[in-house]
Amino acid sequence: LIEVFAPHLLWFTAVVGGLALRRWEAVFAGLFCALLICCYSAGLISSGMSWAVMPFQSPRLHALQKWGEELASLSFDGQFRARALPAVNLVIVTNLFAFAGMWKGMAATMLVVVFIVCRQAMFWIERPLGWLFGITEGVALHIGVALLSLCTQTVGQFQDFFLLIVLGFARIFGMRRRIADGDSVRNASMIWLCTVQVVVLSIVILNVKKGGATKNFSVFCNEANPNCTFTEIEYKKPSLSRLSHCSLRFPSGQEESLTLPDFGLMSALAYERSESVEQGLKTYFPDWHITEQHFTRSMAKGESQESEYDWTTFYEFTNFANTTSVFAVRGTQYLIDVLQDVDLWLPAATIQLFEKIGPTFSEGVIDAIAELTTTGQRENEKRAFGVLLDRVSREMRRSPGRAFYITGHSLGGGVAKLVAAKIAQMLPNVSLPAIVFAAPGLEATSYVVYGERLAPGLETKAITVRPQTDVVSRVDKQKGGTVPVSCNGTALSCHSIFNTLCSIYDDCGSMRPNEKFLYYPGCNNAAI
């Protein structure tokens, strides 16, 4: 039922949406899809008519055709099941290009849709040579995919090419059999991959159209302004709380230690516009200053950046006594940051998705899946936070007597743990604790990025604050300690660093002896 009505719903939505928004390319794409669907339906009706007589009546050819339809999924229904999801996905992508006014992309996807529809409609014309057309098409597609692997600038591309050729030909000639459960897994895989493609294309198109203008974000305001929101956080004695995280302290080389919410505040400051970070330090940490700040410049039009793969914004905060430094990594703030999320954690999310509908994978199987699902360009993935890793390792070598920490929220917390895991390997005699908030795990992701398992190095050096109902911190398996934090909101609001801090302050108070301070944006309006 979905396969019948979904194409009509898509073209109708494109036409109505295009008329409402005066996007004539969307109207054109919708009408084109409607015409294509009508022609295809007419072809199906006429295909059953008696005039569709095959010129080939050889019993051997009919036997081969019967073999292909029964055992190789070359029947009309089998081919329709294989082509329906990609066709619907391409129609969605066509509409995305149409609403964005990208005529070239829309034309390219239209041509592919036309090819898929024509190939399906030719089924009755091809008989009894459908088996030959199927084999020829399969060989051509597998060779084309294998040749694409040679276009990537990666190590082992020729090995990948020959592996794809061998597996593809083995699948075509004798190893492909229709299994009912196999169809379910294939459909689930196709739905997942099509969804990822649509999400990624939507993000790219929105970034291209909007230009990625820098957000002018700040939670700080003048207390005299009636629209200013803040909460006064008072001190609570640790004995009044039964929660263990209220007593967590981290040495800073001075009399007063750092607390869990101190790292949360620094993570929150990484989201601020650059001119308000100093204000935040004066408010929360008057004895600290900024020693390094690195911004991603690619998000604004006309601006250059040091590396086309550098997507990480971070600050280095150091106390005036020069005894402690904290690296705060910014999390997902712009749409383009979501692409880094997908690039780094999609393999782990894929593994977890299929573990929900199938058996739990062993460590070796997880490594194999991570190897197959990664982009293959690990050097590029590491360069996404290469500036941060270089800065951390250089500072730790230069000042061995100083205490170093790294923190971050969401994507920033995940990158912080990736850096801490690598530092644990590079500098085994020093320590870089990672105290992160609502960050994904590293069980499979560390293998995807580094090609080896570095997550065990975090078992005694990482603490992940995991808010209740938060989804992001449940992507991939966590290594190290986890601190559960209560939250009564939605998954989105519980992911907010500001709501997380409100929950900690509600349980533990300011955690600063005999001291209270103003917390922005306030705990009545924390979900930002």
Secondary structure as GFF3:
##gff-version 3
##sequence-region A 1 528
A	DSSP	alpha_helix	2	21	.	.	.	ID=ss1
A	DSSP	alpha_helix	24	47	.	.	.	ID=ss2
A	DSSP	alpha_helix	59	71	.	.	.	ID=ss3
A	DSSP	alpha_helix	76	100	.	.	.	ID=ss4
A	DSSP	alpha_helix	103	121	.	.	.	ID=ss5
A	DSSP	alpha_helix	123	126	.	.	.	ID=ss6
A	DSSP	alpha_helix	130	149	.	.	.	ID=ss7
A	DSSP	alpha_helix	157	170	.	.	.	ID=ss8
A	DSSP	pi_helix	171	175	.	.	.	ID=ss9
A	DSSP	alpha_helix	180	210	.	.	.	ID=ss10
A	DSSP	beta_strand	231	233	.	.	.	ID=ss11
A	DSSP	three_ten_helix	238	240	.	.	.	ID=ss12
A	DSSP	three_ten_helix	244	247	.	.	.	ID=ss13
A	DSSP	beta_strand	249	250	.	.	.	ID=ss14
A	DSSP	beta_strand	258	259	.	.	.	ID=ss15
A	DSSP	alpha_helix	260	269	.	.	.	ID=ss16
A	DSSP	alpha_helix	274	284	.	.	.	ID=ss17
A	DSSP	beta_strand	288	294	.	.	.	ID=ss18
A	DSSP	beta_strand	314	319	.	.	.	ID=ss19
A	DSSP	beta_strand	324	329	.	.	.	ID=ss20
A	DSSP	alpha_helix	335	357	.	.	.	ID=ss21
A	DSSP	alpha_helix	363	373	.	.	.	ID=ss22
A	DSSP	alpha_helix	378	383	.	.	.	ID=ss23
A	DSSP	alpha_helix	386	398	.	.	.	ID=ss24
A	DSSP	beta_strand	403	409	.	.	.	ID=ss25
A	DSSP	alpha_helix	411	426	.	.	.	ID=ss26
A	DSSP	beta_strand	434	437	.	.	.	ID=ss27
A	DSSP	alpha_helix	445	450	.	.	.	ID=ss28
A	DSSP	three_ten_helix	455	458	.	.	.	ID=ss29
A	DSSP	beta_strand	462	467	.	.	.	ID=ss30
A	DSSP	three_ten_helix	472	474	.	.	.	ID=ss31
A	DSSP	beta_strand	481	485	.	.	.	ID=ss32
A	DSSP	alpha_helix	491	495	.	.	.	ID=ss33
A	DSSP	alpha_helix	497	508	.	.	.	ID=ss34
A	DSSP	beta_strand	517	519	.	.	.	ID=ss35
###
